[in-house]
Amino acid sequence: MSKKPIIIGVTGGSGSGKTSVSNKILKHFGNMNVMLLQQDYYYKDQSHLTFEERLNTNYDHPLAFDTELFYQHINDLLEGKSIEKPVYDYAKHTRSDEVVIEHSREVIIIEGILILEDKRLRDLMDIKVYVDTDDDIRLARRIQRDVIERGRSVESVIEQYVNVVKPMFHQFIEPTKRYADIIVPEGGYNQVAIDLLTTKIGTIIGLEK
């Protein structure tokens, strides 16, 4: 790789639409020059805990993530190296034995709820994007996702949201909005913002003039 990759951070609360934003950018460039590295892959290994103990993990707290490994892998990609990305087993609530080999790209999108919470990660990013979506919309999307895709009850999703997700959002995630260079309302539905981002990225990597 002839030049240092560009790092773009995309963050926001659960259900904000940050993944939609990231995927639309990827789709625009056809995955050729752009890669996506999601913070969700970097939940800590919990194999030393019992299954019951793992169920009590607060996945919306900064301590749930292996930030050291995440930071190291981003630096490796910046140096043009390949990484062995961990895989998280959501059924067992711990890290899988599998890894995924990822090669560096011209543009690396870092996506996750707490990527702007750690100064070391922020300092690696060239563009920081915060996807800003109302609480009620995020809750509705979370219910739809967890009930349909993960087989959970509506009651359990709401209980977790009220007791864990929402408090952690207001304590740790929402305050990171002040670090963002760009604030995108309504996530992937905001086509104007997507167009601006893809144009900027295209200019950086020489695809747009």
C-alpha positions as CSV (number, residue, x, y, z in Angstrom):
1,M,0.0,0.0,0.0
2,S,1.6,3.3,-1.1
3,K,0.0,5.6,1.3
4,K,-1.5,5.5,4.8
5,P,-5.1,4.4,5.0
6,I,-7.8,6.9,5.9
7,I,-9.7,6.0,9.1
8,I,-13.4,7.0,9.3
9,G,-15.2,6.5,12.6
10,V,-19.0,5.9,12.6
11,T,-20.8,5.9,16.0
12,G,-24.2,6.4,17.6
13,G,-26.5,4.6,20.0
14,S,-27.9,1.1,19.5
15,G,-30.5,1.3,16.7
16,S,-29.3,4.7,15.5
17,G,-28.5,3.5,12.0
18,K,-24.8,3.7,12.1
19,T,-24.4,0.2,10.5
20,S,-26.7,1.3,7.7
21,V,-24.5,4.4,7.1
22,S,-21.4,2.2,7.1
23,N,-22.9,-0.4,4.7
24,K,-24.1,2.3,2.3
25,I,-20.6,3.7,2.1
26,L,-19.3,0.2,1.4
27,K,-21.9,-0.5,-1.2
28,H,-21.1,2.8,-3.0
29,F,-17.4,1.8,-3.4
30,G,-18.1,-1.9,-4.1
31,N,-16.0,-3.0,-1.2
32,M,-12.9,-2.6,-3.4
33,N,-11.1,0.2,-1.6
34,V,-13.0,0.3,1.6
35,M,-13.3,-2.1,4.5
36,L,-15.5,-2.1,7.7
37,L,-14.1,-3.0,11.1
38,Q,-16.9,-3.3,13.7
39,Q,-16.3,-2.8,17.4
40,D,-18.8,-5.6,18.1
41,Y,-16.2,-8.1,17.1
42,Y,-14.0,-7.0,19.9
43,Y,-16.1,-7.9,23.0
44,K,-13.8,-9.4,25.6
45,D,-13.2,-13.1,25.8
46,Q,-15.3,-14.5,28.7
47,S,-14.4,-18.2,28.5
48,H,-13.1,-18.0,32.1
49,L,-16.7,-17.1,33.3
50,T,-19.6,-19.4,33.8
51,F,-22.5,-19.1,31.3
52,E,-24.7,-17.5,34.0
53,E,-22.0,-14.9,34.8
54,R,-21.6,-14.1,31.1
55,L,-25.4,-13.4,30.9
56,N,-24.8,-10.5,33.3
57,T,-22.3,-8.7,31.1
58,N,-23.1,-5.1,30.4
59,Y,-22.4,-5.0,26.7
60,D,-23.0,-1.2,26.5
61,H,-20.2,-0.4,29.0
62,P,-16.7,0.5,27.8
63,L,-15.2,-2.3,29.9
64,A,-17.1,-4.9,27.8
65,F,-14.7,-4.3,24.9
66,D,-11.1,-5.5,24.3
67,T,-10.0,-2.0,23.4
68,E,-6.3,-2.8,23.5
69,L,-6.7,-5.5,20.8
70,F,-9.0,-3.2,18.8
71,Y,-6.5,-0.3,19.0
72,Q,-3.6,-2.7,18.0
73,H,-5.5,-4.0,15.0
74,I,-6.3,-0.6,13.7
75,N,-2.6,0.4,14.0
76,D,-1.6,-2.8,12.2
77,L,-4.0,-1.9,9.3
78,L,-2.6,1.6,9.2
79,E,0.8,0.0,8.7
80,G,-0.6,-2.1,5.8
81,K,-0.5,-5.3,7.7
82,S,-3.3,-7.9,7.8
83,I,-5.1,-8.8,11.0
84,E,-6.8,-11.8,12.5
85,K,-10.1,-10.3,13.5
86,P,-11.8,-12.1,16.4
87,V,-15.3,-13.6,16.1
88,Y,-17.8,-13.3,18.9
89,D,-20.2,-16.1,19.6
90,Y,-23.5,-14.4,20.8
91,A,-25.1,-17.8,21.7
92,K,-22.3,-18.6,24.1
93,H,-21.6,-15.0,25.1
94,T,-17.9,-15.3,24.6
95,R,-15.2,-15.1,21.9
96,S,-15.2,-17.9,19.3
97,D,-12.1,-19.9,18.5
98,E,-12.5,-18.6,14.9
99,V,-10.8,-15.6,13.4
100,V,-11.3,-13.7,10.1
101,I,-8.3,-12.5,8.1
102,E,-8.7,-8.9,7.1
103,H,-6.4,-7.0,4.7
104,S,-5.8,-3.3,4.9
105,R,-7.6,-1.0,2.5
106,E,-7.3,2.6,1.4
107,V,-10.3,3.5,3.6
108,I,-11.1,1.8,6.9
109,I,-14.5,2.4,8.5
110,I,-14.4,1.9,12.2
111,E,-18.0,1.4,13.5
112,G,-19.3,0.9,17.0
113,I,-21.2,2.5,19.9
114,L,-18.1,3.5,21.9
115,I,-15.4,4.2,19.3
116,L,-15.2,7.9,20.3
117,E,-15.1,7.2,24.0
118,D,-11.4,6.2,24.0
119,K,-9.0,9.1,23.1
120,R,-6.5,6.7,21.6
121,L,-9.1,5.5,19.0
122,R,-10.3,9.1,18.3
123,D,-6.8,10.2,17.6
124,L,-6.5,7.5,14.8
125,M,-9.5,8.8,13.0
126,D,-9.4,11.3,10.1
127,I,-13.2,11.7,10.0
128,K,-15.5,11.2,13.0
129,V,-19.2,10.6,12.3
130,Y,-22.0,10.6,14.9
131,V,-25.4,9.2,13.8
132,D,-28.0,11.0,15.9
133,T,-31.4,9.3,16.2
134,D,-34.2,9.9,18.8
135,D,-34.5,7.4,21.7
136,D,-38.0,6.2,20.7
137,I,-36.9,5.4,17.2
138,R,-33.8,3.5,18.4
139,L,-36.0,1.5,20.8
140,A,-38.4,0.6,18.1
141,R,-35.6,-0.6,15.8
142,R,-34.0,-2.6,18.6
143,I,-37.3,-4.3,19.4
144,Q,-37.8,-5.2,15.8
145,R,-34.3,-6.5,15.4
146,D,-34.1,-8.6,18.7
147,V,-37.6,-10.1,18.4
148,I,-37.3,-11.0,14.7
149,E,-33.6,-11.9,14.4
150,R,-32.8,-13.1,17.9
151,G,-36.1,-14.6,19.1
152,R,-36.4,-12.5,22.2
153,S,-39.7,-11.3,23.8
154,V,-40.7,-7.7,23.5
155,E,-40.8,-7.5,27.3
156,S,-37.2,-8.6,27.7
157,V,-36.0,-6.2,25.1
158,I,-37.8,-3.3,26.7
159,E,-36.5,-4.3,30.2
160,Q,-32.9,-4.4,29.0
161,Y,-33.3,-1.1,27.1
162,V,-34.7,0.7,30.1
163,N,-32.3,-0.8,32.7
164,V,-29.1,-0.9,30.7
165,V,-29.0,0.3,27.2
166,K,-30.6,3.8,27.7
167,P,-28.6,4.6,30.9
168,M,-25.3,3.6,29.2
169,F,-26.2,5.6,26.1
170,H,-26.7,8.8,28.1
171,Q,-23.6,8.1,30.3
172,F,-21.1,7.0,27.7
173,I,-22.3,7.3,24.1
174,E,-24.2,10.6,23.8
175,P,-21.4,12.6,25.4
176,T,-19.0,11.6,22.6
177,K,-21.1,13.5,20.1
178,R,-19.0,16.5,20.9
179,Y,-16.0,14.8,19.3
180,A,-17.7,14.3,15.9
181,D,-16.8,16.2,12.8
182,I,-20.1,15.3,11.2
183,I,-23.5,14.6,12.8
184,V,-25.9,12.6,10.7
185,P,-29.6,12.7,11.8
186,E,-31.6,9.5,11.1
187,G,-28.7,7.3,9.9
188,G,-29.0,5.4,6.6
189,Y,-32.3,7.2,5.7
190,N,-30.3,10.5,5.4
191,Q,-29.3,10.2,1.7
192,V,-27.9,13.7,1.5
193,A,-25.4,13.0,4.3
194,I,-24.5,9.6,2.7
195,D,-23.8,11.4,-0.6
196,L,-21.6,14.0,1.1
197,L,-19.6,11.3,2.9
198,T,-19.1,9.2,-0.2
199,T,-18.0,12.2,-2.2
200,K,-15.5,13.3,0.5
201,I,-14.1,9.7,0.7
202,G,-13.9,9.5,-3.1
203,T,-12.0,12.7,-3.2
204,I,-9.5,11.5,-0.5
205,I,-8.7,8.2,-2.4
206,G,-8.7,9.9,-5.8
207,L,-11.9,8.6,-7.3
208,E,-13.6,12.0,-7.3
209,K,-12.3,15.4,-8.4
